[in-house]
Amino acid sequence: MNKVIRLVMSCLILGVLATAASAQMPQELKGSWSLNAPATEKYMKTSPKWSGMDERYLRIALNKMAQMRYMFAEDAIIVFAQGKKQTIPVSLKKSEPRKYTFEGKVLNQAFTLTVSYVDKTTINIRSSLTDETDYLLWSRKYQY
């Protein structure tokens, strides 16, 4: 159960109100992204860290994460979780084909978020503050 709590808390860390300069959000990221639970479950099972997780706890973690949504807006990443909305202003640090690195601060702690396309419709969001989110995969809910 501790892994479930750490996973949920790690994702919520990404949703803590941050302070940073604004960014120009890449057009292909703009829109809303929701957890792709089947792909995430399959991907998590390839990880030595998560492969031994009891199926019950994996389902609990995925159900909690499925309630989250990321929205990439013009100058921020907005996280919707547990009925709350957190806006994270970020700066685009590096742009490669289908891979973007953003910088920001959470509670005066600098961080980077790396957003990579896994395939044409799925992204992975990695944080320099935690490795708990490395195996979460997100699919587009809508684009603008």
N, CA, C and O atoms as a DFTB+ gen file, in Angstrom:
576 C
 N C O
     1  1       0.817      -1.183       0.000
     2  2       0.000       0.000       0.000
     3  2       0.870       1.259       0.000
     4  3       0.459       2.292      -0.530
     5  1       2.063       1.183       0.587
     6  2       2.948       2.349       0.599
     7  2       3.302       2.794      -0.812
     8  3       3.443       3.991      -1.065
     9  1       3.447       1.853      -1.728
    10  2       3.747       2.211      -3.116
    11  2       2.600       3.000      -3.730
    12  3       2.828       3.938      -4.495
    13  1       1.379       2.629      -3.402
    14  2       0.206       3.328      -3.920
    15  2       0.212       4.762      -3.415
    16  3       0.025       5.701      -4.188
    17  1       0.426       4.927      -2.128
    18  2       0.436       6.260      -1.533
    19  2       1.559       7.090      -2.132
    20  3       1.348       8.255      -2.471
    21  1       2.755       6.512      -2.272
    22  2       3.892       7.244      -2.851
    23  2       3.593       7.645      -4.290
    24  3       3.925       8.756      -4.704
    25  1       2.971       6.755      -5.052
    26  2       2.650       7.050      -6.442
    27  2       1.667       8.211      -6.538
    28  3       1.874       9.143      -7.315
    29  1       0.612       8.154      -5.757
    30  2      -0.383       9.224      -5.784
    31  2       0.241      10.531      -5.309
    32  3       0.022      11.577      -5.920
    33  1       1.007      10.485      -4.237
    34  2       1.641      11.696      -3.718
    35  2       2.637      12.268      -4.722
    36  3       2.732      13.486      -4.867
    37  1       3.367      11.423      -5.405
    38  2       4.329      11.899      -6.398
    39  2       3.633      12.643      -7.525
    40  3       4.119      13.674      -7.989
    41  1       2.506      12.125      -7.960
    42  2       1.765      12.811      -9.012
    43  2       1.187      14.121      -8.499
    44  3       1.105      15.101      -9.239
    45  1       0.794      14.136      -7.259
    46  2       0.264      15.375      -6.694
    47  2       1.361      16.415      -6.521
    48  3       1.093      17.615      -6.594
    49  1       2.613      15.961      -6.288
    50  2       3.731      16.904      -6.213
    51  2       3.805      17.697      -7.503
    52  3       4.085      18.896      -7.496
    53  1       3.553      17.015      -8.608
    54  2       3.571      17.695      -9.899
    55  2       2.468      18.745      -9.972
    56  3       2.535      19.666     -10.786
    57  1       1.466      18.608      -9.128
    58  2       0.343      19.524      -9.157
    59  2       0.414      20.640      -8.132
    60  3      -0.508      21.451      -8.040
    61  1       1.486      20.699      -7.361
    62  2       1.628      21.778      -6.390
    63  2       1.867      23.077      -7.141
    64  3       2.621      23.109      -8.114
    65  1       1.232      24.135      -6.695
    66  2       1.391      25.427      -7.354
    67  2       2.862      25.778      -7.445
    68  3       3.563      25.819      -6.434
    69  1       3.328      26.031      -8.657
    70  2       4.739      26.298      -8.903
    71  2       4.923      27.752      -9.293
    72  3       3.970      28.435      -9.668
    73  1       6.165      28.217      -9.199
    74  2       6.498      29.564      -9.655
    75  2       7.623      29.452     -10.659
    76  3       8.678      28.891     -10.365
    77  1       7.396      29.985     -11.842
    78  2       8.401      29.948     -12.894
    79  2       7.962      30.880     -14.002
    80  3       6.841      31.388     -14.001
    81  1       8.858      31.097     -14.942
    82  2       8.520      31.942     -16.091
    83  2       7.561      31.198     -17.010
    84  3       7.455      29.973     -16.952
    85  1       6.874      31.938     -17.844
    86  2       5.933      31.302     -18.753
    87  2       6.660      30.659     -19.925
    88  3       7.823      30.960     -20.192
    89  1       5.970      29.783     -20.611
    90  2       6.559      29.044     -21.726
    91  2       5.654      29.145     -22.932
    92  3       4.490      29.530     -22.827
    93  1       6.199      28.800     -24.060
    94  2       5.374      28.620     -25.239
    95  2       5.128      27.124     -25.347
    96  3       6.044      26.348     -25.621
    97  1       3.891      26.732     -25.131
    98  2       3.558      25.316     -25.128
    99  2       3.522      24.799     -26.559
   100  3       2.868      25.394     -27.415
   101  1       4.223      23.686     -26.832
   102  2       4.151      23.096     -28.168
   103  2       2.707      22.742     -28.528
   104  3       1.971      22.197     -27.705
   105  1       2.318      23.048     -29.734
   106  2       0.942      22.836     -30.184
   107  2       0.511      21.382     -30.039
   108  3      -0.635      21.112     -29.680
   109  1       1.416      20.440     -30.312
   110  2       1.015      19.034     -30.257
   111  2       0.721      18.547     -28.841
   112  3       0.114      17.488     -28.679
   113  1       1.134      19.291     -27.810
   114  2       0.819      18.916     -26.436
   115  2      -0.445      19.582     -25.918
   116  3      -1.071      19.088     -24.980
   117  1      -0.821      20.698     -26.522
   118  2      -1.961      21.448     -26.003
   119  2      -3.212      20.589     -25.956
   120  3      -3.542      19.880     -26.907
   121  1      -3.897      20.671     -24.826
   122  2      -5.111      19.905     -24.633
   123  2      -5.066      19.155     -23.326
   124  3      -4.209      19.408     -22.480
   125  1      -5.980      18.242     -23.167
   126  2      -6.163      17.509     -21.925
   127  2      -5.729      16.055     -22.099
   128  3      -5.994      15.436     -23.129
   129  1      -5.063      15.522     -21.081
   130  2      -4.533      14.160     -21.110
   131  2      -5.002      13.408     -19.873
   132  3      -4.936      13.930     -18.761
   133  1      -5.473      12.190     -20.068
   134  2      -5.942      11.336     -18.975
   135  2      -5.107      10.063     -18.946
   136  3      -4.504       9.671     -19.945
   137  1      -5.086       9.429     -17.782
   138  2      -4.328       8.195     -17.625
   139  2      -4.845       7.123     -18.576
   140  3      -6.051       6.896     -18.668
   141  1      -3.950       6.481     -19.268
   142  2      -4.273       5.327     -20.086
   143  2      -3.986       4.117     -19.198
   144  3      -2.881       3.575     -19.211
   145  1      -4.992       3.699     -18.428
   146  2      -4.800       2.657     -17.417
   147  2      -4.315       1.324     -17.991
   148  3      -3.388       0.741     -17.428
   149  1      -4.896       0.809     -19.084
   150  2      -4.400      -0.476     -19.608
   151  2      -2.935      -0.408     -20.044
   152  3      -2.154      -1.316     -19.757
   153  1      -2.570       0.666     -20.735
   154  2      -1.171       0.802     -21.180
   155  2      -0.246       1.009     -19.993
   156  3       0.863       0.475     -19.969
   157  1      -0.693       1.782     -19.002
   158  2       0.120       2.013     -17.806
   159  2       0.341       0.716     -17.047
   160  3       1.461       0.426     -16.625
   161  1      -0.702      -0.057     -16.871
   162  2      -0.571      -1.326     -16.153
   163  2       0.437      -2.238     -16.854
   164  3       1.304      -2.829     -16.210
   165  1       0.319      -2.343     -18.142
   166  2       1.241      -3.191     -18.908
   167  2       2.683      -2.673     -18.782
   168  3       3.615      -3.453     -18.585
   169  1       2.849      -1.373     -18.895
   170  2       4.171      -0.756     -18.817
   171  2       4.762      -0.887     -17.410
   172  3       5.951      -1.165     -17.260
   173  1       3.928      -0.687     -16.374
   174  2       4.412      -0.800     -14.997
   175  2       4.915      -2.211     -14.697
   176  3       5.869      -2.389     -13.940
   177  1       4.280      -3.190     -15.282
   178  2       4.683      -4.574     -15.025
   179  2       6.044      -4.909     -15.633
   180  3       6.622      -5.947     -15.312
   181  1       6.561      -4.044     -16.505
   182  2       7.903      -4.263     -17.060
   183  2       8.979      -3.662     -16.161
   184  3      10.169      -3.886     -16.382
   185  1       8.574      -2.914     -15.165
   186  2       9.506      -2.242     -14.270
   187  2       9.854      -3.123     -13.073
   188  3       8.961      -3.690     -12.444
   189  1      11.140      -3.242     -12.754
   190  2      11.506      -3.997     -11.555
   191  2      10.889      -3.377     -10.289
   192  3      10.585      -4.085      -9.329
   193  1      10.715      -2.086     -10.302
   194  2      10.159      -1.386      -9.140
   195  2       8.701      -1.751      -8.901
   196  3       8.280      -1.903      -7.754
   197  1       7.928      -1.892      -9.972
   198  2       6.489      -2.114      -9.834
   199  2       6.054      -3.537     -10.135
   200  3       4.926      -3.908      -9.809
   201  1       6.913      -4.348     -10.749
   202  2       6.474      -5.668     -11.195
   203  2       6.041      -6.570     -10.047
   204  3       5.212      -7.456     -10.254
   205  1       6.570      -6.377      -8.859
   206  2       6.193      -7.213      -7.730
   207  2       4.991      -6.692      -6.967
   208  3       4.601      -7.280      -5.958
   209  1       4.400      -5.609      -7.424
   210  2       3.272      -5.033      -6.703
   211  2       2.075      -5.973      -6.748
   212  3       1.723      -6.509      -7.799
   213  1       1.474      -6.154      -5.620
   214  2       0.263      -6.947      -5.507
   215  2      -0.786      -6.369      -6.458
   216  3      -0.967      -5.152      -6.513
   217  1      -1.466      -7.220      -7.194
   218  2      -2.469      -6.783      -8.166
   219  2      -3.527      -5.874      -7.539
   220  3      -3.990      -4.930      -8.179
   221  1      -3.909      -6.153      -6.295
   222  2      -4.916      -5.312      -5.625
   223  2      -4.423      -3.874      -5.523
   224  3      -5.163      -2.933      -5.810
   225  1      -3.166      -3.712      -5.110
   226  2      -2.627      -2.370      -4.916
   227  2      -2.395      -1.665      -6.246
   228  3      -2.553      -0.449      -6.354
   229  1      -2.021      -2.440      -7.249
   230  2      -1.856      -1.859      -8.573
   231  2      -3.197      -1.302      -9.068
   232  3      -3.247      -0.199      -9.611
   233  1      -4.260      -2.050      -8.884
   234  2      -5.602      -1.593      -9.287
   235  2      -6.011      -0.346      -8.500
   236  3      -6.584       0.587      -9.063
   237  1      -5.718      -0.335      -7.204
   238  2      -6.047       0.838      -6.383
   239  2      -5.287       2.056      -6.897
   240  3      -5.860       3.135      -7.047
   241  1      -3.999       1.878      -7.163
   242  2      -3.180       2.989      -7.655
   243  2      -3.713       3.495      -8.996
   244  3      -3.846       4.702      -9.199
   245  1      -4.013       2.582      -9.898
   246  2      -4.512       2.981     -11.214
   247  2      -5.872       3.670     -11.114
   248  3      -6.136       4.624     -11.847
   249  1      -6.732       3.199     -10.220
   250  2      -8.033       3.852     -10.039
   251  2      -7.862       5.267      -9.513
   252  3      -8.575       6.174      -9.944
   253  1      -6.934       5.472      -8.593
   254  2      -6.673       6.825      -8.075
   255  2      -6.113       7.716      -9.181
   256  3      -6.540       8.860      -9.341
   257  1      -5.164       7.190      -9.934
   258  2      -4.520       7.974     -10.982
   259  2      -5.494       8.286     -12.114
   260  3      -5.378       9.325     -12.764
   261  1      -6.447       7.399     -12.352
   262  2      -7.419       7.620     -13.428
   263  2      -8.300       8.832     -13.150
   264  3      -8.960       9.333     -14.060
   265  1      -8.320       9.305     -11.926
   266  2      -9.094      10.487     -11.574
   267  2      -8.341      11.772     -11.896
   268  3      -8.910      12.860     -11.811
   269  1      -7.072      11.658     -12.264
   270  2      -6.259      12.831     -12.578
   271  2      -6.339      13.163     -14.060
   272  3      -6.650      12.318     -14.900
   273  1      -6.046      14.429     -14.348
   274  2      -5.992      14.875     -15.734
   275  2      -4.948      15.978     -15.822
   276  3      -4.859      16.833     -14.941
   277  1      -4.172      15.952     -16.877
   278  2      -3.202      17.016     -17.158
   279  2      -3.717      17.823     -18.340
   280  3      -4.192      17.260     -19.327
   281  1      -3.620      19.139     -18.236
   282  2      -3.959      20.001     -19.358
   283  2      -2.736      20.859     -19.671
   284  3      -2.203      21.549     -18.802
   285  1      -2.310      20.802     -20.912
   286  2      -1.204      21.628     -21.375
   287  2      -1.806      22.867     -22.011
   288  3      -2.411      22.801     -23.081
   289  1      -1.634      23.993     -21.343
   290  2      -2.174      25.269     -21.811
   291  2      -1.027      26.100     -22.403
   292  3       0.113      25.640     -22.468
   293  1      -1.338      27.308     -22.827
   294  2      -0.348      28.152     -23.503
   295  2       0.904      28.386     -22.671
   296  3       2.015      28.336     -23.198
   297  1       0.738      28.640     -21.379
   298  2       1.890      29.014     -20.565
   299  2       2.007      28.215     -19.277
   300  3       2.718      28.623     -18.359
   301  1       1.314      27.076     -19.198
   302  2       1.326      26.308     -17.961
   303  2       0.852      24.882     -18.196
   304  3       0.257      24.559     -19.224
   305  1       1.133      24.051     -17.222
   306  2       0.560      22.714     -17.151
   307  2      -0.414      22.763     -15.985
   308  3      -0.055      23.157     -14.875
   309  1      -1.649      22.359     -16.248
   310  2      -2.688      22.413     -15.224
   311  2      -3.029      20.974     -14.842
   312  3      -3.302      20.136     -15.701
   313  1      -3.007      20.709     -13.537
   314  2      -3.285      19.368     -13.035
   315  2      -4.619      19.394     -12.308
   316  3      -4.842      20.219     -11.422
   317  1      -5.500      18.482     -12.692
   318  2      -6.787      18.309     -12.039
   319  2      -6.719      16.999     -11.261
   320  3      -6.552      15.930     -11.849
   321  1      -6.850      17.085      -9.934
   322  2      -6.779      15.883      -9.098
   323  2      -7.595      16.097      -7.837
   324  3      -7.555      17.172      -7.239
   325  1      -8.322      15.094      -7.441
   326  2      -9.106      15.109      -6.214
   327  2      -9.993      16.352      -6.119
   328  3     -10.102      16.964      -5.057
   329  1     -10.614      16.711      -7.215
   330  2     -11.515      17.841      -7.251
   331  2     -10.839      19.199      -7.196
   332  3     -11.508      20.222      -7.056
   333  1      -9.524      19.216      -7.304
   334  2      -8.785      20.470      -7.242
   335  2      -8.034      20.704      -8.541
   336  3      -7.723      19.777      -9.289
   337  1      -7.755      21.975      -8.777
   338  2      -7.025      22.383      -9.978
   339  2      -5.766      23.117      -9.527
   340  3      -5.838      24.074      -8.757
   341  1      -4.610      22.659     -10.015
   342  2      -3.339      23.307      -9.704
   343  2      -2.684      23.732     -11.011
   344  3      -2.552      22.935     -11.940
   345  1      -2.280      24.982     -11.072
   346  2      -1.619      25.509     -12.259
   347  2      -0.118      25.560     -12.011
   348  3       0.341      26.097     -11.002
   349  1       0.635      24.998     -12.939
   350  2       2.092      24.964     -12.823
   351  2       2.688      25.759     -13.972
   352  3       2.806      25.240     -15.082
   353  1       3.068      27.013     -13.730
   354  2       3.764      27.756     -14.784
   355  2       5.114      27.094     -15.051
   356  3       5.829      26.734     -14.116
   357  1       5.454      26.938     -16.302
   358  2       6.715      26.290     -16.671
   359  2       7.388      27.050     -17.807
   360  3       6.755      27.831     -18.517
   361  1       8.665      26.806     -17.959
   362  2       9.434      27.350     -19.085
   363  2       9.898      26.190     -19.946
   364  3      10.409      25.195     -19.432
   365  1       9.727      26.313     -21.231
   366  2      10.208      25.300     -22.151
   367  2      11.725      25.426     -22.237
   368  3      12.246      26.436     -22.710
   369  1      12.427      24.399     -21.781
   370  2      13.887      24.416     -21.748
   371  2      14.479      23.834     -23.023
   372  3      15.454      24.354     -23.566
   373  1      13.871      22.739     -23.492
   374  2      14.429      22.030     -24.637
   375  2      13.303      21.390     -25.433
   376  3      12.351      20.852     -24.869
   377  1      13.428      21.457     -26.754
   378  2      12.428      20.872     -27.631
   379  2      13.128      19.993     -28.658
   380  3      13.988      20.455     -29.408
   381  1      12.751      18.735     -28.680
   382  2      13.232      17.776     -29.676
   383  2      11.986      17.192     -30.325
   384  3      10.882      17.369     -29.810
   385  1      12.146      16.502     -31.440
   386  2      10.953      15.882     -32.030
   387  2      10.271      14.937     -31.027
   388  3      10.847      13.937     -30.599
   389  1       9.027      15.286     -30.668
   390  2       8.178      14.469     -29.802
   391  2       8.725      14.289     -28.389
   392  3       8.382      13.328     -27.700
   393  1       9.582      15.226     -27.961
   394  2      10.110      15.205     -26.594
   395  2      10.365      16.647     -26.161
   396  3      11.032      17.413     -26.858
   397  1       9.817      17.000     -24.993
   398  2       9.915      18.376     -24.505
   399  2      10.347      18.375     -23.053
   400  3       9.889      17.553     -22.258
   401  1      11.231      19.300     -22.711
   402  2      11.682      19.441     -21.327
   403  2      11.290      20.827     -20.828
   404  3      11.605      21.842     -21.449
   405  1      10.597      20.846     -19.694
   406  2      10.146      22.082     -19.070
   407  2      10.843      22.255     -17.728
   408  3      11.219      21.274     -17.085
   409  1      11.015      23.508     -17.306
   410  2      11.575      23.818     -15.997
   411  2      10.556      24.590     -15.180
   412  3       9.703      25.286     -15.732
   413  1      10.646      24.466     -13.877
   414  2       9.804      25.226     -12.974
   415  2      10.319      25.103     -11.563
   416  3      11.417      24.594     -11.340
   417  1       9.536      25.566     -10.606
   418  2       9.872      25.460      -9.185
   419  2       8.631      25.029      -8.423
   420  3       7.524      25.489      -8.699
   421  1       8.831      24.147      -7.470
   422  2       7.779      23.724      -6.550
   423  2       8.304      24.011      -5.151
   424  3       9.319      23.453      -4.733
   425  1       7.612      24.879      -4.435
   426  2       8.035      25.234      -3.082
   427  2       9.518      25.601      -3.050
   428  3      10.269      25.131      -2.195
   429  1       9.919      26.438      -3.985
   430  2      11.300      26.922      -4.133
   431  2      12.301      25.835      -4.500
   432  3      13.507      26.064      -4.398
   433  1      11.850      24.681      -4.915
   434  2      12.732      23.614      -5.378
   435  2      12.605      23.510      -6.894
   436  3      11.521      23.264      -7.422
   437  1      13.723      23.701      -7.584
   438  2      13.712      23.629      -9.046
   439  2      13.439      22.192      -9.494
   440  3      13.847      21.230      -8.843
   441  1      12.741      22.076     -10.616
   442  2      12.471      20.754     -11.184
   443  2      12.452      20.843     -12.695
   444  3      12.338      21.926     -13.269
   445  1      12.565      19.696     -13.326
   446  2      12.326      19.586     -14.760
   447  2      11.256      18.518     -14.977
   448  3      11.186      17.527     -14.250
   449  1      10.430      18.742     -15.989
   450  2       9.469      17.751     -16.450
   451  2       9.826      17.417     -17.879
   452  3       9.974      18.313     -18.711
   453  1       9.963      16.158     -18.168
   454  2      10.234      15.715     -19.523
   455  2       9.001      14.989     -20.038
   456  3       8.569      13.985     -19.470
   457  1       8.451      15.508     -21.110
   458  2       7.250      14.938     -21.719
   459  2       7.679      14.301     -23.037
   460  3       8.179      14.976     -23.937
   461  1       7.475      12.992     -23.131
   462  2       7.886      12.245     -24.323
   463  2       6.705      11.479     -24.889
   464  3       5.891      10.921     -24.154
   465  1       6.631      11.465     -26.194
   466  2       5.625      10.632     -26.856
   467  2       6.112       9.190     -26.857
   468  3       7.241       8.906     -27.258
   469  1       5.253       8.283     -26.406
   470  2       5.538       6.854     -26.422
   471  2       5.114       6.293     -27.781
   472  3       5.782       5.429     -28.350
   473  1       4.005       6.795     -28.279
   474  2       3.512       6.478     -29.620
   475  2       2.753       7.706     -30.110
   476  3       2.895       8.783     -29.531
   477  1       1.964       7.571     -31.145
   478  2       1.295       8.739     -31.730
   479  2       0.274       9.400     -30.808
   480  3      -0.019      10.586     -30.962
   481  1      -0.266       8.652     -29.858
   482  2      -1.352       9.186     -29.035
   483  2      -1.098       9.116     -27.532
   484  3      -1.977       9.466     -26.744
   485  1       0.069       8.677     -27.128
   486  2       0.358       8.453     -25.708
   487  2       1.642       9.164     -25.301
   488  3       2.642       9.127     -26.018
   489  1       1.597       9.818     -24.126
   490  2       2.785      10.488     -23.600
   491  2       3.153       9.931     -22.230
   492  3       2.342       9.306     -21.547
   493  1       4.403      10.181     -21.854
   494  2       4.921       9.875     -20.535
   495  2       5.462      11.180     -19.976
   496  3       6.129      11.930     -20.689
   497  1       5.180      11.459     -18.701
   498  2       5.647      12.679     -18.050
   499  2       6.575      12.273     -16.914
   500  3       6.140      11.629     -15.959
   501  1       7.846      12.641     -17.007
   502  2       8.823      12.308     -15.973
   503  2       9.255      13.578     -15.253
   504  3       9.430      14.634     -15.861
   505  1       9.420      13.445     -13.952
   506  2       9.822      14.575     -13.121
   507  2      11.205      14.326     -12.539
   508  3      11.560      13.195     -12.210
   509  1      11.983      15.403     -12.416
   510  2      13.292      15.281     -11.775
   511  2      13.146      15.114     -10.267
   512  3      14.114      14.753      -9.598
   513  1      11.961      15.367      -9.717
   514  2      11.756      15.269      -8.275
   515  2      11.430      13.855      -7.798
   516  3      11.586      13.548      -6.617
   517  1      10.979      12.996      -8.711
   518  2      10.591      11.647      -8.315
   519  2      10.639      10.714      -9.520
   520  3      10.507      11.145     -10.665
   521  1      10.832       9.431      -9.237
   522  2      10.748       8.443     -10.315
   523  2       9.421       7.680     -10.261
   524  3       9.201       6.746     -11.031
   525  1       8.552       8.086      -9.354
   526  2       7.275       7.392      -9.161
   527  2       6.360       7.472     -10.384
   528  3       5.500       6.609     -10.563
   529  1       6.528       8.484     -11.220
   530  2       5.637       8.677     -12.363
   531  2       6.219       8.162     -13.675
   532  3       5.601       8.310     -14.730
   533  1       7.389       7.567     -13.614
   534  2       8.080       7.161     -14.837
   535  2       7.307       6.168     -15.697
   536  3       7.510       6.118     -16.910
   537  1       6.425       5.378     -15.091
   538  2       5.720       4.339     -15.837
   539  2       4.243       4.668     -16.076
   540  3       3.462       3.799     -16.463
   541  1       3.870       5.925     -15.844
   542  2       2.486       6.333     -16.102
   543  2       2.376       6.843     -17.531
   544  3       3.197       7.644     -17.979
   545  1       1.369       6.381     -18.233
   546  2       1.150       6.769     -19.625
   547  2      -0.188       7.492     -19.736
   548  3      -1.189       7.079     -19.150
   549  1      -0.180       8.575     -20.500
   550  2      -1.330       9.464     -20.612
   551  2      -1.777       9.555     -22.064
   552  3      -0.948       9.676     -22.966
   553  1      -3.086       9.495     -22.291
   554  2      -3.648       9.609     -23.640
   555  2      -4.474      10.881     -23.733
   556  3      -5.057      11.344     -22.752
   557  1      -4.508      11.432     -24.940
   558  2      -5.232      12.683     -25.156
   559  2      -6.720      12.498     -24.927
   560  3      -7.340      11.566     -25.438
   561  1      -7.271      13.405     -24.152
   562  2      -8.721      13.433     -23.945
   563  2      -9.337      14.371     -24.956
   564  3     -10.347      14.045     -25.579
   565  1      -8.727      15.546     -25.123
   566  2      -9.137      16.455     -26.193
   567  2      -7.986      17.381     -26.513
   568  3      -7.077      17.566     -25.703
   569  1      -8.029      17.956     -27.686
   570  2      -6.968      18.837     -28.180
   571  2      -7.579      20.179     -28.545
   572  3      -8.729      20.255     -28.975
   573  1      -6.793      21.237     -28.367
   574  2      -7.243      22.555     -28.824
   575  2      -6.103      23.280     -29.473
   576  3      -6.271      24.411     -29.929
